[in-house]
Amino acid sequence: MSAQDYFHEKAEESRHNEMVGYVMFLAGSVFFVGGILSALSMSGQVNWFLFIPYSAGSGQALGLEVSFLAVGFFLIAMGIGCGLHFNNDRSMYMNELFEASNSDALLRDFREQKTTVKPTVKRNNRS
């Protein structure tokens, strides 16, 4: 496997992992919004913590809301983190792929130059 093939495969893998990170972000936002909507719809009297509503009356509803909110927030944070991490990896692999293709082109040019230039042979002390 050449260096170009390796870096190309790693860049594709990082692109896939970046997309998985963004899908994690979307799933987290769905869970987070679901937790907020369940808090607003299950109880008539809602208490607020910053921008997050919660109902203090029912224990089961509070457990559902908190679990939706916690899982949603965790997936949002991890999705953003994974997306940025794999985006940086992909840009690094693309730079390495560019350098590998440049070095292959440079080596190819050197080989072509070496074969096209024929050394002069001196015969009888003449050029």
C-alpha positions in Angstrom: 0.0 0.0 0.0 1.4 3.3 -1.0 1.5 6.4 1.2 -1.1 8.1 -1.0 -3.5 5.2 -0.6 -3.0 5.0 3.1 -3.6 8.8 3.6 -6.6 8.7 1.3 -8.2 5.8 3.3 -7.5 7.5 6.6 -9.0 10.8 5.3 -12.1 8.9 4.3 -12.3 7.2 7.7 -12.0 10.5 9.4 -14.7 12.0 7.2 -17.0 9.1 8.2 -16.3 9.5 11.9 -16.9 13.3 11.6 -20.3 12.6 10.1 -21.0 10.2 13.0 -20.1 12.9 15.4 -22.5 15.3 13.7 -25.3 12.7 13.8 -24.6 12.3 17.5 -25.1 16.0 17.9 -28.4 15.8 16.1 -29.6 12.9 18.2 -28.5 14.8 21.3 -30.5 17.8 20.3 -33.6 15.7 19.7 -33.2 14.1 23.2 -32.7 17.5 24.7 -35.7 19.1 23.1 -37.7 16.0 24.0 -36.8 16.5 27.6 -37.8 20.1 27.5 -41.1 19.3 25.8 -41.9 16.5 28.2 -41.3 18.8 31.1 -43.6 21.4 29.6 -46.4 18.9 28.7 -46.5 16.6 31.7 -47.1 19.1 34.4 -49.2 22.2 34.7 -46.8 24.0 37.1 -43.3 24.1 35.8 -40.2 25.4 37.7 -37.2 26.7 35.7 -33.5 26.2 36.2 -31.9 28.7 33.9 -33.5 27.8 30.6 -34.4 24.2 31.5 -37.9 23.5 32.8 -38.6 20.8 35.4 -41.6 19.6 37.3 -41.0 19.1 41.0 -44.2 17.3 41.7 -43.9 13.9 40.0 -40.9 11.6 40.6 -41.4 9.5 37.5 -41.8 12.5 35.2 -38.8 14.2 36.8 -36.7 11.0 36.2 -37.8 10.9 32.5 -37.1 14.6 32.0 -33.7 14.5 33.7 -32.6 11.4 31.8 -33.7 12.9 28.4 -31.9 16.2 29.3 -28.7 14.5 30.6 -28.5 12.1 27.6 -29.2 14.9 25.2 -26.6 17.2 26.7 -24.0 14.4 26.8 -24.7 13.6 23.1 -24.5 17.2 22.1 -21.2 17.8 23.8 -19.7 14.5 22.6 -21.0 15.1 19.0 -19.4 18.5 18.8 -16.2 17.2 20.3 -15.9 14.2 18.0 -16.8 16.2 15.0 -14.1 18.8 15.7 -11.5 16.1 16.5 -12.1 14.1 13.4 -12.3 17.3 11.3 -8.7 18.1 12.5 -7.6 14.6 11.8 -9.0 14.7 8.3 -7.3 18.0 7.5 -4.0 16.6 8.8 -4.4 13.5 6.6 -5.3 15.7 3.6 -2.1 17.7 4.1 -0.1 14.5 4.4 -1.7 13.2 1.2 -0.9 16.5 -0.6 2.8 16.2 0.6 3.0 12.5 -0.4 1.6 13.3 -3.9 4.1 16.2 -4.2 7.0 14.0 -3.2 5.9 11.3 -5.6 5.7 13.9 -8.4 9.1 15.2 -7.4 10.6 11.7 -7.4 9.0 11.0 -10.8 10.4 14.3 -12.2 13.8 13.4 -10.9 13.7 10.0 -12.5 12.5 11.4 -15.8 15.2 14.1 -15.7 17.9 11.4 -15.0 16.9 9.3 -17.9 16.5 12.2 -20.4 19.9 13.7 -19.7 22.5 11.5 -21.3 26.1 11.9 -20.2 28.6 13.0 -22.7 31.2 10.4 -23.4 34.8 11.6 -24.1 36.5 9.8 -26.9 40.1 10.4 -27.6 40.1 13.3 -25.1 37.5 15.1 -27.1 33.9 15.9 -26.2 
